[in-house]
Amino acid sequence: MQATLLVSLAAAGGFGLCWSLGQARWSPQVATVVLVGFFGSFTTFSSFAFDCSSLWEERRYGVLAADVLGHNLLGLLAMWAGIAAGRGASRG
């Protein structure tokens, strides 16, 4: 698994967790700083695009397809898992 994918999944899960824990407690300004500021700087689309471009140039099409699917599918799953964990933590 590529390092960018691992960081993207960690950020998606962390974003979901922080969003679900903070949505009722944070002002819009705090939410923006934490979610967009921190998690936005934690991962960047440019790193993902560079990785994909490199894989394309290296003709590693299978790895490229897995990377694109992994970022999107696993990223959504990580976000949902973070949201569920935050909701569970705020209930109990």
Backbone as JSON, one array per atom type, in Angstrom:
{
  "sequence": "MQATLLVSLAAAGGFGLCWSLGQARWSPQVATVVLVGFFGSFTTFSSFAFDCSSLWEERRYGVLAADVLGHNLLGLLAMWAGIAAGRGASRG",
  "N": [[0.85, -1.18, 0.0], [0.54, 2.19, -0.79], [2.24, 4.97, 0.71], [0.94, 7.47, 0.67], [-1.73, 6.7, 0.45], [-2.15, 5.43, 2.93], [-1.83, 7.61, 4.69], [-3.91, 9.23, 3.76], [-6.14, 7.64, 4.42], [-5.92, 7.59, 7.22], [-6.31, 10.3, 7.74], [-8.92, 10.66, 6.74], [-10.41, 8.99, 8.44], [-9.8, 10.22, 10.9], [-10.84, 12.79, 10.44], [-13.58, 12.21, 10.19], [-14.07, 11.2, 12.77], [-13.43, 13.45, 14.42], [-15.26, 15.29, 13.39], [-17.74, 14.12, 14.06], [-17.56, 14.11, 16.83], [-17.28, 16.82, 17.41], [-19.3, 18.31, 16.16], [-21.67, 19.24, 17.43], [-20.62, 20.74, 19.41], [-18.66, 22.58, 18.68], [-17.92, 25.86, 17.47], [-18.62, 27.31, 14.23], [-16.22, 28.43, 13.35], [-14.18, 27.14, 14.83], [-14.6, 24.52, 13.98], [-13.93, 24.82, 11.27], [-11.18, 25.46, 11.45], [-10.14, 23.13, 12.69], [-11.11, 20.94, 11.08], [-10.87, 21.67, 8.27], [-8.5, 23.18, 8.27], [-6.51, 21.64, 9.83], [-6.88, 18.86, 8.99], [-7.03, 19.28, 6.27], [-4.48, 20.17, 5.69], [-3.08, 17.98, 6.44], [-3.4, 15.96, 4.57], [-3.03, 16.01, 1.03], [-4.37, 16.66, -2.14], [-2.64, 16.98, -4.19], [-0.43, 15.37, -3.64], [-1.53, 12.82, -3.92], [-2.27, 12.97, -6.65], [0.26, 13.21, -7.78], [1.42, 10.74, -7.09], [-0.27, 9.04, -8.58], [0.27, 9.93, -11.17], [2.97, 9.23, -11.38], [2.79, 6.43, -11.19], [1.38, 5.94, -13.54], [3.22, 6.8, -15.49], [5.17, 4.9, -15.04], [3.94, 2.75, -16.0], [2.43, 1.09, -14.39], [-0.26, 0.02, -14.21], [-2.17, -1.6, -12.89], [-1.54, -1.21, -10.18], [-1.99, 1.51, -10.07], [-4.78, 1.62, -10.59], [-5.69, 0.25, -8.31], [-4.81, 2.04, -6.38], [-6.29, 4.39, -6.94], [-8.92, 3.41, -6.58], [-8.64, 2.56, -3.94], [-8.12, 4.97, -2.52], [-10.55, 6.27, -2.87], [-12.75, 4.44, -2.26], [-11.88, 3.14, 0.17], [-11.28, 5.43, 1.56], [-13.82, 6.61, 1.92], [-14.96, 4.61, 3.54], [-13.25, 4.8, 5.76], [-13.88, 7.38, 6.62], [-16.6, 7.06, 7.33], [-16.28, 5.16, 9.36], [-14.86, 6.66, 11.23], [-16.78, 8.61, 11.86], [-18.78, 6.97, 12.97], [-17.38, 5.96, 15.19], [-16.95, 8.31, 16.63], [-19.59, 9.07, 17.2], [-20.35, 6.92, 18.75], [-18.6, 7.24, 20.92], [-19.45, 9.71, 21.92], [-21.91, 9.08, 22.93], [-21.48, 7.33, 25.01]],
  "CA": [[0.0, 0.0, 0.0], [1.35, 3.4, -0.88], [2.25, 5.81, 1.91], [-0.09, 8.5, 0.54], [-3.02, 6.08, 0.75], [-2.23, 5.25, 4.38], [-2.05, 8.93, 5.3], [-5.27, 9.66, 3.38], [-7.11, 6.88, 5.22], [-5.82, 8.09, 8.6], [-6.94, 11.63, 7.76], [-10.37, 10.51, 6.55], [-10.96, 8.48, 9.7], [-9.68, 11.28, 11.92], [-11.8, 13.85, 10.1], [-14.92, 11.72, 10.57], [-14.12, 11.13, 14.23], [-13.48, 14.81, 14.97], [-16.51, 15.92, 12.98], [-18.86, 13.59, 14.83], [-17.41, 14.53, 18.22], [-17.32, 18.26, 17.57], [-20.34, 19.01, 15.41], [-22.63, 19.92, 18.31], [-19.88, 21.47, 20.45], [-17.75, 23.58, 18.13], [-18.42, 26.96, 16.64], [-18.2, 27.11, 12.84], [-14.81, 28.82, 13.19], [-13.34, 26.07, 15.37], [-14.75, 23.39, 13.06], [-13.15, 25.12, 10.07], [-9.75, 25.35, 11.77], [-9.78, 21.74, 12.96], [-11.4, 20.03, 9.98], [-10.27, 22.1, 7.01], [-7.12, 23.58, 8.52], [-5.62, 20.54, 10.2], [-6.98, 17.69, 8.11], [-6.73, 19.73, 4.91], [-3.02, 20.22, 5.51], [-2.58, 16.64, 6.73], [-3.35, 15.27, 3.28], [-3.22, 16.92, -0.1], [-4.71, 16.02, -3.4], [-1.48, 17.03, -5.08], [0.39, 14.17, -3.39], [-2.25, 11.72, -4.56], [-2.15, 13.12, -8.09], [1.64, 12.91, -8.15], [1.58, 9.28, -7.02], [-0.97, 8.45, -9.73], [1.03, 10.28, -12.36], [4.19, 8.4, -11.37], [2.4, 5.06, -11.52], [1.02, 5.93, -14.95], [4.46, 6.87, -16.27], [5.87, 3.63, -14.85], [3.06, 1.74, -16.61], [1.97, 0.18, -13.33], [-1.69, 0.32, -14.3], [-2.91, -2.31, -11.85], [-1.3, -0.51, -8.91], [-2.68, 2.78, -10.23], [-6.22, 1.37, -10.4], [-5.89, -0.07, -6.9], [-4.59, 3.26, -5.61], [-7.44, 5.26, -7.14], [-10.06, 2.79, -5.89], [-8.35, 2.56, -2.5], [-8.33, 6.3, -1.96], [-11.97, 6.64, -2.88], [-13.59, 3.5, -1.51], [-11.4, 3.0, 1.55], [-11.42, 6.75, 2.19], [-15.21, 6.73, 2.38], [-15.14, 3.7, 4.67], [-12.54, 5.36, 6.91], [-14.67, 8.52, 7.09], [-17.78, 6.53, 8.01], [-15.84, 4.52, 10.61], [-14.54, 7.73, 12.17], [-18.05, 9.2, 12.3], [-19.42, 6.0, 13.87], [-16.61, 5.93, 16.44], [-17.23, 9.54, 17.36], [-20.97, 9.02, 17.71], [-20.34, 5.96, 19.84], [-17.88, 7.83, 22.05], [-20.23, 10.79, 22.51], [-23.06, 8.49, 23.62], [-21.14, 6.54, 26.18]],
  "C": [[0.89, 1.24, 0.0], [1.18, 4.26, 0.36], [1.16, 6.87, 1.85], [-1.47, 7.94, 0.87], [-3.18, 5.89, 2.26], [-2.51, 6.56, 5.1], [-3.46, 9.43, 4.99], [-6.33, 8.94, 4.21], [-7.09, 7.34, 6.68], [-6.51, 9.45, 8.72], [-8.45, 11.53, 7.62], [-11.03, 9.99, 7.83], [-10.91, 9.51, 10.8], [-10.65, 12.41, 11.69], [-13.19, 13.42, 10.55], [-15.09, 11.66, 12.07], [-14.27, 12.53, 14.84], [-14.78, 15.51, 14.6], [-17.66, 15.43, 13.85], [-18.77, 13.99, 16.3], [-17.64, 16.02, 18.41], [-18.49, 18.97, 16.96], [-21.33, 19.77, 16.29], [-21.94, 20.83, 19.32], [-19.08, 22.65, 19.92], [-18.48, 24.69, 17.4], [-17.99, 26.66, 15.2], [-16.73, 27.45, 12.62], [-13.87, 27.72, 13.68], [-13.41, 24.85, 14.45], [-13.92, 23.6, 11.8], [-11.66, 24.95, 10.33], [-9.35, 23.89, 11.93], [-9.95, 20.87, 11.71], [-10.7, 20.43, 8.68], [-8.8, 22.45, 7.21], [-6.2, 22.42, 8.81], [-5.69, 19.39, 9.21], [-6.72, 18.05, 6.65], [-5.23, 19.81, 4.65], [-2.38, 18.86, 5.75], [-2.45, 15.83, 5.44], [-3.57, 16.29, 2.18], [-3.52, 16.11, -1.34], [-3.5, 15.99, -4.33], [-0.56, 15.82, -4.87], [-0.23, 12.95, -4.06], [-2.08, 11.78, -6.08], [-0.73, 12.8, -8.56], [1.9, 11.41, -8.13], [0.94, 8.61, -8.22], [-0.22, 8.72, -11.03], [2.29, 9.42, -12.48], [3.87, 6.97, -11.75], [2.03, 4.93, -12.99], [2.28, 5.92, -15.82], [5.27, 5.57, -16.17], [5.09, 2.45, -15.43], [2.63, 0.67, -15.62], [0.46, 0.38, -13.17], [-2.52, -0.4, -13.24], [-2.77, -1.63, -10.5], [-2.01, 0.85, -8.93], [-4.18, 2.62, -9.97], [-6.52, 1.06, -8.94], [-5.74, 1.17, -6.03], [-5.79, 4.21, -5.72], [-8.67, 4.7, -6.41], [-9.87, 2.82, -4.38], [-8.59, 3.91, -1.87], [-9.81, 6.63, -1.86], [-12.82, 5.72, -2.01], [-13.16, 3.39, -0.05], [-11.47, 4.33, 2.29], [-12.82, 6.99, 2.72], [-15.46, 5.83, 3.59], [-14.45, 4.22, 5.92], [-13.31, 6.55, 7.49], [-15.89, 8.02, 7.88], [-17.41, 5.86, 9.33], [-15.5, 5.58, 11.65], [-15.8, 8.39, 12.72], [-18.73, 8.26, 13.29], [-18.7, 5.94, 15.21], [-16.87, 7.16, 17.28], [-18.62, 9.57, 17.94], [-21.06, 8.04, 18.88], [-19.69, 6.53, 21.09], [-18.7, 8.94, 22.71], [-21.48, 10.28, 23.24], [-22.69, 7.86, 24.95], [-19.99, 7.08, 26.88]]
}
